[in-house]
Amino acid sequence: MQTRLKVQLAVFMFLQYYIWGSWYASMGAYLNALKFGGQEIGAAYGAFAIGAMISPFFVGLIADRYFASEKLIGVLGLLGGVLLCLLPGFTSFGEFYPMLILYCATFVPTLALGNSLALHHLKDAKRDFPQVKILSAVGWIAGGVTLSLIEGEKTAVQFYLAGGLSIVFGLFAFMLPHTPPKKTGANVSIGEILGLDALSLLKKRSFAVFIGCMFLICIPLYFYFVNMAVYLGQLEWPNFAARMTLAQVSDVIFLFLLPVMLKRLGYKRTIAIGILAWATRYYFLTQSANSGPATQTMLIFAAILLHGVCYDFLFIAGQLYVDDEANERMRGAAQGLIAFILWGVGAFVGTMLAGAVMQAHKLSEPVGKIEHDWTGIWLQPAFGAIAVLAVFALLFRDPSRPAATAEKMR
């Protein structure tokens, strides 16, 4: 039954995402309170993307060859905790930004290492891993709710909270099952690490269209993460970190619906619904910027609750599509490639552009607490998502055996 192991892994996932949920969604509001500009806020969110681009080298060249996973996660957790507690001491962008990049470079590898460790030890990973992984969403929710309870959305408290949790996380990681390095003494190429072996899949037109659209959708996608906390902070929403965790509740619900959607609709229509959901989310936010208090609140909650469709029907379905298209030899490389595009290069371009658009729409004279033209800001990603949807709908074709992996999820 592996009950003890599954409890250990569930607690591990909970703590890992508790840390992340304690600062990531609310950081924009804190940086806005420090009077950082839109481009600087965008760059700060791009620090996570830099961490994602560094992570494959770190895991592939170092972790997989020299260190036991649980020990490395423990060290990274402890180091990350120290860096998070130091972050509030840096209040200028030139000091804060490199320190944040350094922290992200310690945290992002723990995501891949943790998943790999869990999959290595679970006897029936296809059945048990999703059950363990669901505690990630619970951890993110706990982070946001805790932050709101201590009213830390616009203060440095969020980093102290995350830092303390990271130290607990690091200590807990040492108690995980021993997981020795997988490639001791093996020669690992840069191409293997980055998933470049999977580039041969680009010879398939639909796969190439899929990869291109996944990169393009990252550009409007990250407008939400970069701008949302700043927007809600200027609207003076109470406890917005806790309210934003409704996105993770939606995530859990639609994750259960995803296999049914894939079986009935196939990849093309399921992913198209995911892209359309992003356009709809930004339409709701655009309308909320010019609405009365009651309608505004309703529209913002609707945008938050769309997260499950936005994320699961696009990214999780996309990862399953990649899994179906790749053969056993290059399956890992293909997943590495899509992760590098989504959370690395795509995220970096998206966050930087989102920050630049925020800066370009800063009002010369604030209207009360409102410092930006939010209608103009939210319209940009709405149009971008519609453009990506048009390209995807015209050029992508379902594989001959659509949604084969949906059966594996059931």
Secondary structure, DSSP 8 states (H G I E B T S, - for coil): --HHHHHHHHHHHHHHHHHHHHHTTTHHHHHHHTT--HHHHHHHHHHHHHHHHHHHHHIIIIIHHHS-HHHHHHHHHHHHHHHHHHGGG--SHHHHHHHHHHHHHHHHHHHHHHHHHHHHH-TTHHHHHHHHHHHHHHHHHHHHHHHHHTT-TTSTHHHHHHHHHHHHHHHHHTTS-----SSTT----HHHHHTGGGGGGGGSHHHHHHHHHHHHHHHHHHHHHHHHHHHHHHTT-TTHHHHHTHHHHHHHHHHHHHHHHHHHHHHHHHHHHHHHHHHHHHHHHHHHTTS-HHHHHHHHHHHHHTHHHHHIIIIIHHHHHHHHHS-TTTHHHHHHHHHIIIIIIHHHHHHHHHHHHHHHTEEEEEETTEEE-HHHHHHHHHHHHHHHHHHHHHH----SSTTHHHHHH-
